[in-house]
Amino acid sequence: MVKYTWEHIHLRSPDPAATAQWYEDKLGAEVIRTPQPDGSTRIDLSLTGQKIFIAKADPATTGASPQTPYMGLEHFGLTVQDMDAAVAELKAKGVAFTMEPRTIRPGVRIAFLTAPQNVSIELLQRG
């Protein structure tokens, strides 16, 4: 069987620089700016080692962000060691949560927050 590994997540934004700044400020992502041959700058992120590409999108020609729940890729998850500390830190930075921390089964707590363009991110604490 063919072996698959993660390559990247691709986001679209009307303002890639502002979106990248949010991920850097709120989640500690590393912003990577790469000059392009046409004089523009490509903006990517490294979030816990995962590549995230951010492409400019024109809201007039791009569909609106869906409201959860919906079919397809609905969210991505990040692991935290201390849910309460993570949520408190993010709320202090103005991050909106769509689900407050809760225990979904013994040893697993989750919470959901909203990133720019209505991207849903799950925080998980295991153990």
Buried (B, 14 or more C-beta within 10 A) or exposed (E): EEEEEEEEBEBBBBBBBEBBBBBBEBBEBEBBEEEEEEEEEBBBBEBEEBBBBBEBBEEEEBEEBEEEEEEEEEBBEBEBEEBEEBBEEBEEEEBEBBEEBEEEEEEEBBBBBBBBBEBBBBBBBEE
